[in-house]
Amino acid sequence: MVKGLNVIEKASHKKRLPQPVRSRIFEVRGPYEMRERQEEISELPDNCLLLETRLTGICHADLRYVSCSRPPEILRERLPLCVFHEGVAQVIEVGDNVQNFFKGDIVVVVPNIPCYVHNPEKYPDIYRACRSCRPEGAGENLCEDVRFLASNAPGLSRTLFIHPAACVFPAPCDVPEEVAVLTEPLTVINRAIRQAKVNFDDRVAVLGGGFMGFITAAILSQIVGISRDNILVTDIFNFKLEKMKNFATVLNTKEEMIRKEFQSSFNVAFECVGGKAAEMTIDQALSLLSAGGTCLLVGVSEEEVPIKTRTLLEKGLTLKGTTRSAAIDYPDVLQWLRREEFRKILSRIIFPKKFTAKDRESIISACKTAEKPETHGKVLIDWRQKAEK
């Protein structure tokens, strides 16, 4: 069971708050079932911030906990659990040894807390961190002893929480919070694109026109600078593809087979569907990729997925897994969000109805909306109007 508001394992010193505060905590207990409890915060560890949740985005990873569709052994280990890891918060109190943050600052939360941040006693610095987090390692997003919000650490479905200052970035003052809350998923795609070493003159296929597929295509177009003719997005729903027509070539694979001119003509493919459809979309990726191409697996599947290895071998293709992001992926994205045209495109993928975190029922209602097939866009929950007592 994931417990507590403090992700820091052991703190050498804690600053006593001028006045204790109480956090309202909403935890998933079972399928579409939440409980509410309160927890007092009276101390703030060094190098940490006391934050107040303002906006959260709902990710499919959250929905797998809310619906309890993750494997039973995982649920037994982690429930009850605070969900949500995409968020914007406000600084309420600043811990000792924290610089460049002040009360009232609006910040973006980094949910990936690497080993040397949450447990400095065991991992004194980055050079003595786990193998992944070391400078020559695979990356902090693959930390071997990570604390990740709404996974093996409490998420953001709580009004107040303690978080390491090393895992927080100031939100640009000229970026609306409703856009800033998209930062975390954008960093995931930022890392995936860098892993694939995508260039502006590459031809790239994006399998899946949902939220992750949309932001992948948007970054490829607006940030990497790939032309519309060289970005292909596939899906089976026209209402999803319609939002990308002006910056990507779109193809409804339910209505039309992959055309001959598309086959074996792309350098890179991003599989952004996952789930039970992954077998089909990975097969599409293998068909679209040219010899030596790379497929980045962004979508998550709990099930085993059959893969046509003959195609993989004959073309010399690479299947590469990617997951999460790290603090290093955030500065670029926060600069991108200052571009007005990029923000306008992102606004298309924000679900128009905003939910207010009034109580357990309102949070569950938002999650049920987010999981509907016809819901296309990031569903946001507004915590700025304090949850009703």
C-alpha positions as CSV (number, residue, x, y, z in Angstrom):
1,M,0.0,0.0,0.0
2,V,1.3,3.5,-0.9
3,K,1.2,5.7,2.2
4,G,2.0,9.2,3.3
5,L,2.3,12.7,1.9
6,N,6.1,12.8,2.0
7,V,8.1,11.1,-0.7
8,I,11.4,11.9,0.9
9,E,12.6,8.7,2.7
10,K,14.7,10.3,5.4
11,A,15.2,14.0,6.0
12,S,18.2,15.2,8.1
13,H,16.2,18.3,9.1
14,K,12.6,19.5,8.9
15,K,11.3,23.0,9.1
16,R,8.3,23.4,11.4
17,L,5.4,25.2,9.6
18,P,4.1,28.4,11.3
19,Q,0.8,26.7,11.5
20,P,-0.2,23.1,10.7
21,V,-2.3,22.6,7.7
22,R,-4.7,19.8,6.7
23,S,-4.7,18.1,3.3
24,R,-7.9,16.6,1.9
25,I,-6.9,13.3,0.3
26,F,-9.0,11.4,-2.2
27,E,-7.8,7.8,-2.7
28,V,-9.0,5.0,-5.0
29,R,-10.1,2.0,-2.9
30,G,-11.8,-0.2,-5.6
31,P,-13.4,0.0,-9.0
32,Y,-14.8,3.6,-9.3
33,E,-14.7,3.9,-5.6
34,M,-12.9,6.6,-3.6
35,R,-12.5,7.4,0.0
36,E,-11.8,10.8,1.5
37,R,-9.6,11.4,4.5
38,Q,-7.5,14.2,6.0
39,E,-3.9,14.3,7.0
40,E,-2.1,17.0,8.9
41,I,1.2,18.5,7.7
42,S,3.2,20.3,10.3
43,E,6.8,19.9,9.1
44,L,8.5,20.5,5.8
45,P,11.8,18.6,5.0
46,D,14.8,20.5,3.6
47,N,14.9,20.9,-0.1
48,C,11.1,20.5,-0.4
49,L,8.1,22.6,-1.1
50,L,4.6,22.5,0.3
51,L,2.3,22.7,-2.7
52,E,-1.4,23.2,-3.3
53,T,-3.0,21.4,-6.2
54,R,-4.6,23.7,-8.8
55,L,-5.2,21.7,-12.0
56,T,-4.7,18.0,-12.8
57,G,-5.0,16.1,-16.1
58,I,-6.4,12.6,-16.4
59,C,-4.1,10.0,-18.0
60,H,-5.0,6.5,-19.1
61,A,-2.6,5.3,-16.4
62,D,-4.8,6.9,-13.8
63,L,-7.9,5.3,-15.4
64,R,-6.4,1.8,-15.0
65,Y,-6.3,2.4,-11.3
66,V,-9.7,4.0,-11.0
67,S,-11.3,1.2,-12.9
68,C,-9.0,-1.4,-11.2
69,S,-8.1,-2.9,-14.5
70,R,-4.4,-3.3,-13.6
71,P,-3.2,-6.8,-12.6
72,P,-4.7,-7.9,-9.2
73,E,-1.2,-8.2,-7.6
74,I,-0.4,-4.6,-8.5
75,L,-3.7,-3.4,-7.1
76,R,-3.2,-5.3,-3.8
77,E,0.2,-3.7,-3.4
78,R,-0.8,-0.1,-4.2
79,L,-4.4,0.6,-3.2
80,P,-5.7,2.8,-1.7
81,L,-3.9,5.3,-3.9
82,C,-4.0,9.0,-4.7
83,V,-4.2,9.2,-8.5
84,F,-3.1,11.8,-11.1
85,H,0.4,12.7,-12.0
86,E,-0.1,15.6,-14.5
87,G,-0.5,18.8,-12.6
88,V,0.0,22.4,-11.9
89,A,0.3,23.6,-8.3
90,Q,1.0,26.7,-6.2
91,V,3.8,27.1,-3.7
92,I,2.4,27.5,-0.1
93,E,5.6,27.2,1.9
94,V,9.3,26.9,1.0
95,G,11.6,24.5,2.8
96,D,15.1,25.2,4.0
97,N,17.9,25.1,1.4
98,V,15.4,25.8,-1.4
99,Q,16.4,28.6,-3.8
100,N,14.5,30.4,-6.6
101,F,11.0,29.5,-5.4
102,F,8.7,31.7,-3.4
103,K,5.3,31.6,-1.8
104,G,2.6,32.0,-4.4
105,D,4.6,30.7,-7.4
106,I,2.7,28.6,-9.9
107,V,4.6,25.5,-10.8
108,V,4.6,22.4,-12.9
109,V,5.0,19.2,-11.0
110,V,7.5,16.5,-12.2
111,P,6.0,13.2,-11.0
112,N,9.2,11.1,-11.6
113,I,11.3,11.4,-8.4
114,P,14.7,9.6,-8.9
115,C,16.4,7.6,-6.3
116,Y,19.1,10.2,-5.3
117,V,16.3,12.8,-4.7
118,H,13.9,10.8,-2.6
119,N,16.6,8.8,-0.7
120,P,19.9,10.8,-0.5
121,E,21.0,8.7,2.4
122,K,21.3,5.6,0.2
123,Y,22.1,7.5,-3.0
124,P,24.2,10.5,-1.9
125,D,24.5,12.1,-5.4
126,I,24.0,11.4,-9.1
127,Y,27.3,9.6,-9.4
128,R,26.3,7.2,-6.7
129,A,22.7,6.8,-7.8
130,C,21.3,3.7,-9.4
131,R,22.8,2.6,-12.7
132,S,20.1,4.2,-14.7
133,C,20.4,7.6,-13.1
134,R,24.1,7.9,-13.3
135,P,25.5,10.2,-16.1
136,E,26.3,7.3,-18.3
137,G,23.1,5.4,-17.5
138,A,19.9,4.7,-19.4
139,G,18.1,7.8,-17.9
140,E,16.3,9.0,-14.8
141,N,12.9,8.0,-16.4
142,L,14.1,4.4,-16.0
143,C,15.3,4.9,-12.4
144,E,15.6,1.5,-10.7
145,D,14.3,2.8,-7.4
146,V,12.0,5.6,-8.5
147,R,9.1,7.1,-6.7
148,F,6.5,8.0,-9.3
149,L,3.3,9.9,-8.4
150,A,0.1,7.9,-8.8
151,S,2.0,4.7,-9.2
152,N,4.3,3.7,-6.2
153,A,3.9,7.1,-4.5
154,P,0.7,9.2,-3.8
155,G,-0.5,11.2,-6.7
156,L,-2.1,14.6,-7.0
157,S,-5.7,13.8,-5.9
158,R,-5.1,15.8,-2.7
159,T,-5.3,19.5,-1.8
160,L,-1.9,19.9,-0.2
161,F,1.3,17.8,-0.6
162,I,5.1,17.9,0.0
163,H,7.3,17.6,-3.1
164,P,11.1,17.9,-3.7
165,A,12.1,21.3,-5.2
166,A,14.3,19.4,-7.6
167,C,11.2,18.0,-9.2
168,V,9.3,21.3,-9.8
169,F,9.6,23.9,-12.5
170,P,8.1,27.4,-12.6
171,A,5.2,27.7,-15.0
172,P,5.8,30.5,-17.5
173,C,3.7,33.5,-16.5
174,D,2.5,34.0,-20.1
175,V,1.2,30.4,-20.4
176,P,-2.4,29.6,-19.2
177,E,-2.5,27.0,-16.5
178,E,-4.9,24.9,-18.7
179,V,-2.1,24.6,-21.2
180,A,0.8,24.3,-18.6
181,V,-1.0,21.2,-17.1
182,L,-0.1,19.4,-20.4
183,T,3.6,19.7,-19.7
184,E,4.2,16.2,-18.4
185,P,2.8,14.3,-21.3
186,L,4.6,16.6,-23.7
187,T,7.9,15.8,-21.9
188,V,7.2,12.1,-22.5
189,I,6.9,12.7,-26.2
190,N,9.9,15.0,-26.1
191,R,12.0,12.2,-24.7
192,A,10.6,9.7,-27.2
193,I,11.4,12.0,-30.2
194,R,15.0,12.5,-28.9
195,Q,15.4,8.8,-28.4
196,A,14.4,8.3,-32.0
197,K,16.8,11.1,-33.2
198,V,14.1,12.5,-35.4
199,N,15.2,15.3,-37.8
200,F,13.1,17.9,-39.7
201,D,13.6,16.0,-43.0
202,D,12.5,12.6,-41.8
203,R,9.2,10.9,-42.7
204,V,7.3,10.0,-39.6
205,A,4.2,7.9,-39.0
206,V,2.1,8.2,-35.9
207,L,-0.2,5.3,-35.2
208,G,-3.2,6.5,-33.2
209,G,-4.9,9.9,-33.2
210,G,-5.8,10.0,-29.5
211,F,-4.2,12.5,-27.1
212,M,-0.7,11.1,-27.2
213,G,-0.8,10.7,-31.0
214,F,-2.1,14.3,-31.3
215,I,0.7,15.8,-29.2
216,T,3.3,13.7,-31.0
217,A,2.1,15.0,-34.4
218,A,1.9,18.5,-33.1
219,I,5.5,18.5,-31.8
220,L,6.8,16.9,-35.0
221,S,5.0,19.7,-37.0
222,Q,5.5,22.8,-34.9
223,I,8.7,22.1,-33.0
224,V,10.7,19.6,-35.1
225,G,9.5,21.4,-38.3
226,I,8.5,18.4,-40.4
227,S,6.2,19.2,-43.2
228,R,2.6,18.1,-43.4
229,D,3.4,15.7,-46.3
230,N,6.0,13.9,-44.2
231,I,3.8,13.3,-41.1
232,L,1.2,10.5,-41.4
233,V,-1.3,10.0,-38.6
234,T,-3.6,6.9,-38.7
235,D,-6.7,6.2,-36.6
236,I,-10.2,4.6,-37.1
237,F,-12.1,7.7,-36.0
238,N,-12.5,10.6,-38.4
239,F,-13.4,13.1,-35.5
240,K,-9.9,12.5,-34.1
241,L,-8.1,12.8,-37.5
242,E,-10.0,16.0,-38.4
243,K,-8.2,18.0,-35.7
244,M,-4.8,17.3,-37.4
245,K,-5.6,17.7,-41.0
246,N,-3.9,21.1,-41.3
247,F,-0.5,19.9,-40.1
248,A,-0.4,16.1,-40.9
249,T,-1.6,13.7,-43.6
250,V,-4.3,11.6,-42.0
251,L,-5.6,8.1,-42.9
252,N,-8.6,6.3,-41.5
253,T,-7.4,2.7,-41.5
254,K,-10.9,1.4,-40.9
255,E,-12.2,2.9,-44.1
256,E,-9.1,2.6,-46.2
257,M,-6.1,0.1,-46.4
258,I,-2.6,1.6,-46.1
259,R,-1.9,2.8,-49.5
260,K,1.0,1.4,-51.5
261,E,2.9,4.8,-51.6
262,F,2.9,4.8,-47.8
263,Q,4.4,1.3,-47.4
264,S,8.1,1.1,-46.5
265,S,8.4,4.8,-46.8
266,F,8.8,6.2,-43.2
267,N,12.0,6.4,-41.1
268,V,10.3,6.5,-37.8
269,A,6.9,5.4,-36.4
270,F,5.4,6.1,-33.0
271,E,2.9,3.5,-31.7
272,C,0.5,5.6,-29.5
273,V,-2.4,3.3,-29.1
274,G,-1.4,0.4,-26.9
275,G,-4.0,-1.9,-25.2
276,K,-5.7,-4.6,-27.2
277,A,-5.2,-2.7,-30.5
278,A,-1.4,-2.8,-30.2
279,E,-1.1,-5.9,-32.3
280,M,-2.8,-4.2,-35.2
281,T,-1.0,-0.9,-34.9
282,I,2.5,-2.4,-34.4
283,D,1.8,-4.4,-37.6
284,Q,0.9,-1.2,-39.4
285,A,4.1,0.4,-38.1
286,L,6.2,-2.5,-39.5
287,S,4.5,-2.1,-42.9
288,L,5.0,1.6,-43.0
289,L,8.7,1.6,-41.9
290,S,11.5,1.5,-44.5
291,A,14.6,-0.6,-44.0
292,G,16.5,0.2,-40.9
293,G,13.6,2.2,-39.5
294,T,12.6,2.5,-35.8
295,C,9.3,2.1,-34.1
296,L,8.9,3.8,-30.7
297,L,6.4,2.1,-28.5
298,V,4.5,4.8,-26.6
299,G,1.2,3.1,-26.0
300,V,0.9,0.8,-22.9
301,S,-0.4,-2.8,-23.1
302,E,-1.0,-5.1,-20.2
303,E,-1.5,-8.1,-22.5
304,E,1.0,-10.0,-24.5
305,V,1.3,-8.6,-28.1
306,P,2.2,-10.9,-31.0
307,I,4.7,-9.4,-33.5
308,K,5.6,-10.4,-37.0
309,T,9.3,-11.0,-36.5
310,R,9.8,-11.9,-40.2
311,T,9.1,-8.3,-41.2
312,L,11.2,-7.0,-38.3
313,L,14.1,-9.1,-39.4
314,E,13.8,-8.7,-43.2
315,K,13.8,-4.9,-42.9
316,G,16.3,-4.7,-40.0
317,L,13.8,-2.7,-37.9
318,T,14.2,-1.6,-34.3
319,L,11.4,-1.7,-31.8
320,K,12.2,0.6,-28.9
321,G,10.3,1.0,-25.7
322,T,9.9,4.4,-24.1
323,T,8.2,5.5,-20.9
324,R,7.8,8.5,-18.6
325,S,10.2,11.4,-18.6
326,A,12.7,13.1,-16.3
327,A,13.4,16.7,-15.1
328,I,15.8,17.2,-17.9
329,D,12.9,16.9,-20.4
330,Y,11.0,19.9,-19.0
331,P,12.9,23.1,-19.8
332,D,12.5,22.6,-23.6
333,V,8.8,21.9,-23.3
334,L,8.2,24.9,-21.1
335,Q,9.9,27.1,-23.7
336,W,7.7,25.5,-26.5
337,L,4.6,26.4,-24.6
338,R,5.5,30.1,-24.9
339,R,4.9,29.9,-28.6
340,E,1.4,31.2,-29.3
341,E,0.8,29.0,-32.4
342,F,1.8,25.9,-30.6
343,R,-0.5,26.7,-27.7
344,K,-3.4,27.3,-30.2
345,I,-2.9,23.8,-31.6
346,L,-2.7,22.3,-28.2
347,S,-6.0,24.0,-27.2
348,R,-7.7,21.7,-29.7
349,I,-6.9,18.7,-27.6
350,I,-8.2,20.0,-24.2
351,F,-11.7,18.7,-23.5
352,P,-14.1,21.6,-23.3
353,K,-15.9,20.6,-20.1
354,K,-13.8,21.2,-17.0
355,F,-14.6,19.3,-13.8
356,T,-14.3,20.8,-10.4
357,A,-12.9,18.7,-7.5
358,K,-15.8,19.2,-5.2
359,D,-15.9,15.7,-3.7
360,R,-15.3,12.0,-4.5
361,E,-18.3,11.8,-6.9
362,S,-17.1,14.8,-9.0
363,I,-13.6,13.2,-9.4
364,I,-15.0,9.8,-10.4
365,S,-17.4,11.6,-12.8
366,A,-14.4,13.2,-14.5
367,C,-12.7,9.9,-14.8
368,K,-15.7,8.2,-16.3
369,T,-15.9,11.0,-18.9
370,A,-12.2,10.6,-19.7
371,E,-12.5,6.9,-20.4
372,K,-15.4,7.2,-22.9
373,P,-14.3,6.3,-26.5
374,E,-16.1,9.4,-27.8
375,T,-14.1,11.7,-25.4
376,H,-11.3,13.1,-27.5
377,G,-9.1,15.4,-25.5
378,K,-7.4,15.8,-22.2
379,V,-10.0,16.0,-19.4
380,L,-8.9,18.4,-16.6
381,I,-10.0,18.7,-13.0
382,D,-9.9,22.1,-11.4
383,W,-8.9,22.2,-7.7
384,R,-8.6,26.0,-7.5
385,Q,-12.1,26.2,-6.0
386,K,-11.4,24.3,-2.8
387,A,-13.1,21.0,-2.5
388,E,-16.3,21.4,-0.6
389,K,-16.4,20.3,2.9
